[in-house]
Structure formats: C-alpha cells, structure tokens
C-alpha cells in the first residue's frame, strides 16, 4: 500500500522518440499502429526514426524514450540554456532499463541546462494532461544547509511568467521545477527532501518542501501528474492539478491550482533540468523517461504495463 506524504508545507523564503510499442508490440488491451513517412513528420519525429501511436483513440498515448536509440541528448530533447563547462551527454556507466543513461554534471556554474521534451513539436500541440515518470541517480552531492537542486521540469511552459521572478498571468508561461533540498531535517548526506518550486497564476516561485526523501547514490523513481485548469469566459478556475510521487509514495499534491487561460499556454514540455543553489558539485543520471498523454497516474501505469 502506498504511503502518502504531507501534501504541502510552506517554507520561507528526439534518433527516435517512440510512442510506446515502437517495435509493433501490443501493450495491454491497446494496439499500436506503426507510423512512417508523412505521419512521422507530422509528429516531429526525425527521418529514419520509428514511432507508434495509440490505435484506440479513446486510450492514452504513450511516449517511451529509449536513450539507446539516440546519438546525443539533442536528438530527443531541446537542450538549451547550457551554462558552465559541461553539456548533457549519454553514458554507459549508470543505467537501469536502457544501456545508456543521460548524465548532467554541475561544474563552475549553478545551472547545467534545460532538456525539454517539447510536446507541440513532438505530438502536434500543447497538452491538457500529462503523466511522466523517470528514474534519477544523484551522485556525489554534499549539500549545505538550505541548499537546493532542481532536477526536472514537470512541466515547463515557456514565457516570461515561467521563471526568473516573473509573474504568471495565464497567457505568458508557468512551470514547476521539482528537486531536492537539505531542509526539513533531511537525512543528509544519504538523502535530501523533495520539493516543488512552481510558477503559477497564484504564486511566483511557490516553494513547497515535503517529507519525501530522494536517496543519494542510488536510483529513485519519480512520477508526475499535471492537469491544466478549466476556464469560464476567459477566467481560470482553481481546479488545476499537480501531483508527484517519490519511490512510489505520494510526496506532493495540489488540486486547486490556476495555470492558464489560453490554449497555447497549456503544458508545453517536460524533461531533465540541472539548477543548484548552494555548493556546486555532483552529477545527475536519468533513465526510463516515459510520458503518457491524457491520463492520470492509475491510467498511465496501466498503459505502461
């Protein structure tokens, strides 16, 4: 049985990207149709790549990112805002499902890069509801008191209201950079507590600590479920959803959020991020990145079986 962590605690301060079933596999009760030529191009998949999409239009679409099928991270992610001396790369010394993992390393700068899986380019439009999961292996982190590491965009909708102290007004971006911090009596250095750092219509840089622990020097499973709010007459309703699980336990939940008032300000991207406040040093390894569209956690996990 899953153990639920406290929902909110306020603090001060692309060689192929495949829809699951990319080798004509059958997934549960749903069948998948292999796409070629123009259909692949319409999904934003590069020449020579393989992709599959749900044959059952009523079921969720599943995107399964296999790092072994890409030459470099830039072939699957939009890698941007690279700082310091290290560029994200695929390596073979840490992996789970795939032969390779994505490695990012903090060097002389507080930020490594954004690695955005951009849904408008990949599947044709911004999304209303996204579930995404990944595994992460933080290595050689020794955080000082109150230090933070942002490790993943879940999600990022770009705009001047999505970061940097901007104000999100419903049309100009929003985001959540999830990560871990040496706060809330973290069991440092073996693990650090998980946090949510969101930009939304009711909060700019809304930092929420939890009691969930991200373990250091081992693999952790992180799951994210985001659903945009509804709107009436151009006014955003407070029914948007953000939920995050750490190693199977619910770490954070808010079901009364406001993100957007326009279609092109819905969910734009998810993906790895490296941003540290505090002691510079340490590396993050990522693997098993999967995305399910139009599904909550239960529906997504069923589709991924």
CORGIGI-V502716 format. One record per backbone hydrogen bond with DSSP energy under -0.5 kcal/mol. NH is the residue of the N-H (numbers start at 1). CO is the residue of the C=O. E is the energy in kcal/mol with one decimal. If there is no record, write none. Layout:
# CORGIGI-V502716
nh:NH co:CO e:E
nh:NH co:CO e:E
This chain:
# CORGIGI-V502716
nh:4 co:2 e:-0.6
nh:5 co:250 e:-3.4
nh:9 co:209 e:-0.6
nh:11 co:207 e:-1.0
nh:18 co:16 e:-0.6
nh:18 co:64 e:-0.9
nh:20 co:62 e:-2.3
nh:24 co:21 e:-1.5
nh:27 co:30 e:-1.6
nh:28 co:26 e:-0.6
nh:30 co:27 e:-2.0
nh:33 co:53 e:-2.0
nh:35 co:51 e:-2.1
nh:39 co:36 e:-1.5
nh:40 co:36 e:-0.5
nh:41 co:37 e:-2.0
nh:42 co:38 e:-2.2
nh:43 co:39 e:-1.0
nh:43 co:40 e:-0.6
nh:44 co:41 e:-1.4
nh:45 co:40 e:-2.3
nh:49 co:46 e:-1.9
nh:51 co:35 e:-0.6
nh:53 co:33 e:-1.5
nh:55 co:31 e:-2.6
nh:56 co:31 e:-0.6
nh:57 co:55 e:-0.9
nh:59 co:56 e:-1.9
nh:61 co:293 e:-0.6
nh:63 co:291 e:-3.7
nh:64 co:18 e:-3.4
nh:64 co:62 e:-0.5
nh:65 co:63 e:-0.6
nh:65 co:289 e:-2.1
nh:66 co:64 e:-0.7
nh:67 co:65 e:-0.7
nh:69 co:66 e:-2.0
nh:70 co:67 e:-1.4
nh:75 co:72 e:-2.1
nh:76 co:14 e:-0.8
nh:76 co:73 e:-1.6
nh:77 co:73 e:-3.1
nh:78 co:116 e:-3.0
nh:79 co:77 e:-1.1
nh:80 co:78 e:-0.7
nh:80 co:114 e:-1.9
nh:83 co:112 e:-2.5
nh:86 co:83 e:-0.5
nh:89 co:103 e:-2.0
nh:91 co:101 e:-2.6
nh:101 co:91 e:-2.5
nh:102 co:286 e:-2.5
nh:103 co:89 e:-3.5
nh:103 co:101 e:-0.5
nh:104 co:284 e:-2.5
nh:106 co:282 e:-2.7
nh:112 co:274 e:-2.9
nh:114 co:80 e:-2.9
nh:115 co:272 e:-2.4
nh:116 co:78 e:-2.1
nh:117 co:115 e:-0.5
nh:117 co:270 e:-3.3
nh:118 co:116 e:-1.0
nh:119 co:117 e:-0.7
nh:119 co:268 e:-2.8
nh:120 co:268 e:-0.5
nh:122 co:118 e:-2.1
nh:123 co:119 e:-3.0
nh:124 co:119 e:-0.8
nh:124 co:120 e:-0.7
nh:125 co:119 e:-0.7
nh:127 co:267 e:-2.2
nh:130 co:226 e:-2.7
nh:131 co:292 e:-2.8
nh:132 co:224 e:-2.3
nh:133 co:290 e:-2.1
nh:134 co:222 e:-2.1
nh:135 co:287 e:-2.8
nh:136 co:220 e:-2.2
nh:137 co:285 e:-2.6
nh:138 co:215 e:-0.5
nh:138 co:218 e:-0.5
nh:139 co:283 e:-3.0
nh:146 co:182 e:-2.6
nh:147 co:144 e:-2.1
nh:148 co:277 e:-2.1
nh:149 co:180 e:-2.6
nh:150 co:275 e:-3.6
nh:151 co:149 e:-0.5
nh:151 co:178 e:-2.7
nh:152 co:178 e:-1.5
nh:153 co:271 e:-3.4
nh:154 co:155 e:-0.8
nh:154 co:176 e:-3.1
nh:155 co:269 e:-0.6
nh:156 co:269 e:-2.6
nh:157 co:174 e:-2.7
nh:158 co:156 e:-0.6
nh:161 co:172 e:-3.0
nh:162 co:159 e:-1.9
nh:166 co:163 e:-1.5
nh:168 co:166 e:-0.5
nh:168 co:200 e:-0.5
nh:169 co:167 e:-0.6
nh:174 co:157 e:-1.6
nh:175 co:199 e:-2.0
nh:176 co:155 e:-2.5
nh:177 co:197 e:-2.6
nh:178 co:152 e:-2.1
nh:178 co:176 e:-0.8
nh:179 co:195 e:-1.8
nh:180 co:149 e:-2.1
nh:181 co:193 e:-2.5
nh:182 co:147 e:-2.3
nh:183 co:181 e:-1.7
nh:188 co:186 e:-2.0
nh:190 co:187 e:-1.2
nh:191 co:187 e:-1.0
nh:192 co:214 e:-2.0
nh:193 co:181 e:-1.3
nh:194 co:212 e:-2.8
nh:195 co:179 e:-2.5
nh:196 co:208 e:-2.3
nh:198 co:206 e:-2.2
nh:199 co:175 e:-2.4
nh:200 co:198 e:-0.5
nh:200 co:203 e:-3.0
nh:201 co:258 e:-2.6
nh:203 co:200 e:-1.8
nh:205 co:203 e:-0.7
nh:206 co:198 e:-3.5
nh:207 co:205 e:-1.0
nh:208 co:196 e:-3.0
nh:208 co:206 e:-0.6
nh:209 co:9 e:-1.5
nh:210 co:194 e:-1.8
nh:214 co:192 e:-3.2
nh:215 co:213 e:-0.7
nh:216 co:190 e:-2.9
nh:217 co:138 e:-3.6
nh:218 co:215 e:-0.5
nh:220 co:136 e:-2.0
nh:222 co:134 e:-2.8
nh:222 co:220 e:-0.5
nh:223 co:245 e:-2.2
nh:224 co:132 e:-2.5
nh:225 co:243 e:-2.6
nh:226 co:130 e:-2.9
nh:227 co:241 e:-2.2
nh:228 co:128 e:-3.0
nh:232 co:235 e:-2.6
nh:235 co:232 e:-1.8
nh:237 co:230 e:-2.9
nh:239 co:237 e:-1.8
nh:239 co:257 e:-0.6
nh:240 co:257 e:-3.0
nh:241 co:227 e:-2.9
nh:242 co:254 e:-2.2
nh:243 co:225 e:-2.2
nh:244 co:252 e:-2.2
nh:245 co:223 e:-2.4
nh:246 co:249 e:-2.6
nh:247 co:221 e:-3.4
nh:247 co:245 e:-0.5
nh:249 co:246 e:-1.8
nh:251 co:244 e:-3.0
nh:252 co:244 e:-1.7
nh:253 co:7 e:-0.6
nh:254 co:242 e:-2.1
nh:257 co:240 e:-2.1
nh:261 co:170 e:-2.8
nh:262 co:170 e:-0.7
nh:265 co:262 e:-1.5
nh:266 co:263 e:-1.2
nh:267 co:127 e:-2.4
nh:269 co:156 e:-1.2
nh:270 co:117 e:-1.2
nh:271 co:153 e:-1.9
nh:273 co:151 e:-2.0
nh:274 co:113 e:-1.4
nh:275 co:150 e:-1.8
nh:276 co:110 e:-3.6
nh:277 co:148 e:-2.5
nh:278 co:276 e:-0.5
nh:283 co:139 e:-2.4
nh:284 co:104 e:-3.0
nh:285 co:137 e:-1.3
nh:286 co:102 e:-2.5
nh:287 co:135 e:-1.9
nh:290 co:133 e:-2.4
nh:290 co:288 e:-0.6
nh:291 co:63 e:-2.8
nh:292 co:131 e:-3.3
nh:293 co:61 e:-2.9
nh:294 co:129 e:-2.5
nh:300 co:296 e:-2.7
nh:301 co:297 e:-2.9
nh:302 co:298 e:-1.7
nh:303 co:299 e:-2.0
nh:304 co:300 e:-1.9
nh:305 co:301 e:-0.7
nh:305 co:302 e:-0.8
